[in-house]
Amino acid sequence: MKCSYCGHELRVGSVYCENCGKEAQIVPDYVPEEDPLYWVEKEEEERKQKEQEERDKKEEIIKNENKKDGIRKNRKKKIRLFFIILFVMVCVGTITGSFLVKGKRDNSYTYQMKKAYLYHDEGNYEKSLQYAKKAGDLNLEKRDPVYLIADNYYQMERYGECISVLEEAINKYSDKDGLNEGDVPILKFYELLLSAYGQNGDYDKIRNLAIENMDDEEVFKLADSYLTRPPEILPEGGTYNEALTVSITAPKNGYYIYYTIDGTEPDTASLRYTGPFELPEGKTMVSAVCADKKGNLSIPAQESYEVDLVAPDPPLVSPQSGLFHEKEEIIVTIPDGCRAYYTWDGSIPDDTSEETDGTIEMMEGNNILSVILLNENGLYSKVTTRSYTCVNKQYDFGTDKEGKEEKKKNR
């Protein structure tokens, strides 16, 4: 028998529990299986236990599923993280590569020029200018970028900047190489420069360039094509022994001609040509320019002359001086371009005296014939004189034979 309070086994006959000290209740031993409630409670307990097991099983299943989901999610996170890291690495690599490529391109003359020409062909001259300048900084000896820089300025109608670049380039390259040597011939620089001068209205610069390069046929020809055409002076320069008249002709209508004869360069303040003019005796330099309606002057045309006027030789007069018994015809030889004048009183003839066409009638008595020539230049020859005595036959000089001999002698 057990204590109803603490369950301690009681000794037979004990009134108090040796364990808890409480009064022992004398009841018969309880047999659970004999109690109807026992089976009810046991079924209920088994049912609850079964339900608990089912719940535990479900929880285990859910737990396992959650665990699997966690593993899947964790795997997905890892995969996602891997791709994120990979993406970041690719981006970093791409950016780094881009910077490396960009750095390489920025330092590549060929790449910069390729882009410069590409944008130039597309008409994007501002962008082309940027690349051409970079290329020029990378290679200071190459002409291509310099020419392209100037051409971009030209295309954008920034003629002043274009001219500055070209003038500097020509000063740098022209003394170093020939006209057609190098990557861009220096002649192309001159072509673009002259065109920029023309667009900018700098005709004085074109004219000066032409004058400075008169010994350079190719450059002079280029410059001359932009200028007012020079006049033509006739006749050609040289030495002349006669009076010389000079004429100047403009190459086209509408041009004015200005000239000088003292060797100075003519301009619009010089003598204006109105017609042919005669040169003085001696050396004369005739310089002439044409001016168009805007006042743009041509390159001067020049001719150098020396006028050395020569007086004619004394005229030939026959017969020689002597005694004549009858009048004879006097012959005067007159060269081409001359006129002959004479007097019978011993005075020196001039163009107001009697003129002869080459024959003069001898006068009776004692007379002195003076003959002079005047050429086209207004110069007189020295005087040729003859003394003639013309008498009748009544003066006897002896026999007929002697008379004839005397007459022949006089001739």
Order of alpha helices (4+ residues) and beta strands (2+ residues): alpha-alpha-alpha-alpha-alpha-alpha-alpha-alpha-beta-beta-beta-beta-beta-beta-beta-beta-beta-beta-beta-beta-beta-beta-beta-beta-alpha
